[in-house]
Amino acid sequence: MANPPWAEIREKFQAALALSRVELHKNPEKEPYKSKYGARALLEEVKALLGPAPEDEDERPQAEDGLGAGDHTLGLPAEVVDAEGPIAQGAVRLAVIEFHLGVNHIDTEELSAGEEHLVKCLRLLRKYRLSQDCVSLYIQAQIGSPPLDPTEHFLPEEEKLAEQERSKRFEKVYTHNLYYLAQVYQHMEMFEKAAHYCHSTLKRQLEHNAYHPIEWAINAATLSQFYINKLCFMEARHCLSAANVIFGQTGKISTTEDTTEAEGDVPELYHQRKGEIARCWIKYCLTLLQNAQLSMQDNIGELDLDKQSELRALRKKELDEEERVRKKAVQFGTGELCDAISAVEEKVSYLRPLDFEEARELFLLGQHYVFEAKEFFQIDGYVTDHIEVVQDHSALFKVLAFFETDMERRCKMHKRRIAMLEPLIVDLNPQYYLLVNRQIQFEIAHAYYDMMDLKVAIADKLRDPDSHIVKKINNLNKSALKYYQLFLDSLRDPNKVFPEHIGEDVLRPAMLAKFRVARLYGKIITADPKKELENLATSLEHYKFIVDYCEKHPEAAQEIEVELELSKEMVSLLPTKMERFRTKMALT
């Protein structure tokens, strides 16, 4: 016999629900259960269309004591499985019908028949009772109403909670359970699961109005960092926009039992959390900009116009429907709250910027949050945090410079970076802030290095660069060398000896510093042949260091493949160039 059309089954089931819930209020006084009986008939028809229970269900022992018999009489298995496959699907669908038949009979005061149907429902669900598809149905079939709150065991009968309050507390317990699962998975470094449960917790807290704005906002902002690391910028933007909106409710919502004591009226905590949310926004803008740069740069870090064109074409193919579906999956809040969050989102792009104007919009947003974060994380009292915010500000300028086509304006952006970074290391104790010092020294050196390259490119376009330009290039060169050398010197031991084996954590920056120092010495402009020969010799020395080190430590070669090849080439070419210089000097 052919299977009945699924559309027919669905239609009958929906009609039964309508009779039970809507038409109930239209029953005549003399026939109060008329619609219930009509619904029951339809449910029995659906049950017949679904067919008999799976074979393994029919052979189970009957429960002896009805609903009160517990799991033992229901023959519950030790392991709970997901409701997957045709057998499981058939069992669950029949269980739904048995549940509604049970409720139907109870509503018409036929308690014995109702209990019989509910027991059948529980038996059909026994293996799948804790699966996502079945847990709610299983609980409802067992108890039919919210369970007692633990405090009620010590209350007199007249003080026990109303069902509405029980339901509210039970929902809260479930939300807390999701929260604890998020913490457990976080500690187990199962970050996907942790993020899933964190997101579910936040959604439920909004749905049940059981949250404190400051705490909720910081948790949503923190969740955004997971999405940022996964390059899911639309989801990250939604979390951050929601964080802004909910944080704005601070002081507008009356204190509840969920309000922690530490979050009472503490202005410092308010400003700290505001600064932390701002830092999450900075990371959003910076990572989105950097991701765009990576997707459009060539092998020397410059803008690749072909890649840019490809990404423009790709953007046109992005479908609004895909965005709508993705957004619906993570959306916080409903009604006015949802509208407020959307209003914040609409002001911020989640798409990778493709040109300077789009990049500038993100840069300005990131810079706005830099200023906001620095209001709390000041150098006095929050040294490390303050420095990280300034470093992010510098990184925003650096990536914006990538999109800028005017070389002079790019130079000014790098100059801004230097102006904000150099003051940081003046008062830092290198003993206590060694790693931070190294980071800043390397970054300042690189900024000077980029400026020098740009000035050289500008000079190359001139027929006859004047002495001012030459002096500027040499000064930038000198400053870059100074900071690279400070960085390299920080790697020396107390006896000022450079390590034979460089630590893995600083291997790549150390090799890059050596490579750039070699290149910088080769770029010094001088009219003195003797001085130029000395510079070439120093340059060769640093190129040879890279080649020799990678021969002794092959693992280092993987860190600087491009620079190593160029170093080998220069080790081969420079001696010949130097010999020509010596010959020329001898003739003069």
C-alpha positions, 0 to 999 in steps of 0.5 A: 500500500502506498504511503499517504501524502505527507501534506494530507497528514500535516493538514489533518494535524493542523486542523486538529490543533485549530479545533483544540485551541481556537474553535474551543471558545465557539462550542455551544454550552450544551456541548462544551467538548464538541471541538475536542471530540472533533480534534480527537477524531482527526488525531486518530485519523493521523495516527492511522495514516502514520501506521503502527509503531516501530516493531521494537516498540510493540514488544516492550513491557507495559507500564504497571503504574502509569505515569508514576511508574518512572523510567524503570517501568518504561524500560529506558535504555542506559544510553540516549540517542538522537532521533535520526532515521526513519524508525526514530522519526516514525516513533517521534511522530506517533509520540506527538499524536499520543501526547495530544490524544492524552491531553485531549482525553484529560481535557474531556475528563477521561483521565484513565484514557488520557493516562494510557495515551501519555504512557504510550507517548513516553514509551515511544520516546524512551530512547530519544528522551534527551535529544533536541527533538524530543526533550520538551515533549518528554517533559510535558508528557511526564508532568504536564506542568512546570516542576516544583521549585526546590524551595517549595519542599519547605513551604506550606501548601498555601505558600507554594508557587503558582504555575506561572512562577514555577515555569519562570523559575524552571526556564531560568534553571535551563538558561543557567544550564546553558550558561554552565555548558558554555563555561565547561566547553570553554575550559575544554577548548571546544570553542564552537560548542562554547560559542553556541551555548553562550549565544543560546544563553544570551538569546534566552536571557533577552526572551525572559527578561532575565539579565543585567544590561552591563553583564549581558552586553559584555558577554555579547561583545566577548562572543563577537570575538569568537565570530571575528576569529572565524571571520564571521563578520555579520554575526560579530557585528550583530553581537556588538550592535546588541551589546551597544543597545543593551548596555544603553539600558544601564540604569533604566531597568530596575534591580532584579534578583539577577543583578549581582552585588558587584554591579550595583551603582559602581561608576568605575565598573560602568566605564570599564565595561564601556571601554571593554566593549569599545575594544571589541569594536576596535578588533572588529574594524581592524580584523575586517580591514586586515582581512580585506588587505590580505585578500587584495595584496600581491606578493610584496604587500601592495594593492593588486588591482586584478584581485580588487576587480575580482572581489568587486565582481564577487560582491555583486553576486552576494545574495540578500537572501543569504544574509537574511537567513544567516542573520535570522539564525543569530538574531537577538531580541524581538520587536522594538529591541530587534529594531534598535539593534538593526539600526546600529547594524545598518551604520556598520558594514560587515563586507570587506572594504574594496577601496579607500573610501570604504576602508576609511569608514571602518577606520573612523569607526575603529578610531572612535572606539579607540578614543572611547577605550582610552577614556578608561584604559589610561597609561596610569593604572592600565599600562598594558591595556593602554599600550594595546589600544594604542597599538591597535590604533597604529595598526588601523593607520597602517592598514588604511595606508594600504588602501591609500594611493597617494604616497605622501598621504601614506607617509603621513599615516605612518608618521602618525603611527610613530608619533603615537608609539615612540612616547610609549617606550620612553618611560617603560621599564625594559626589565618588566615590559620586555615583550611590550618594548620589543613589540613597539620597537619592531613596529616603530622600526617598520613604520620608519622603514615603510616611510623610507621606501615611500620617500625613495619611490617618490624620489625615483619619480623626480629627475633630480632629487634635491639634497633635502629629499636625500637627507630625509631618506637617510634620516628615515633610514637611520631611525629605522636602523636604530629601532631594529637594532634596539629590538635585536639587542634586546635578544642578547644575553646579559653578556651582550652576546647574540643567541646561537639559537633564537627562541621560536616566539621571536624567530620570525621578527628577528630574521625580518629585522636582520633582513631589513637592516641588511636592506637599509644599509644598502639603501643609504645614500652617500657620495663617499665611495669608502663609506658606501663600501662599508655599508655594503659590507655591513649589508652583506654581513647581515644577509650572510647571517640569515643564510648561515642561520637557516643552514644550521637551523632548517626550521627557520627557513620555513619562517622567512622563505621569501627573505631567505631566497633574496638573502641568498641572491644578495650573498651571491651578488654583493661581493662582485659589486664590492669588488667593482667598488674597490677597483674603481676606488683604486683607479681614482 
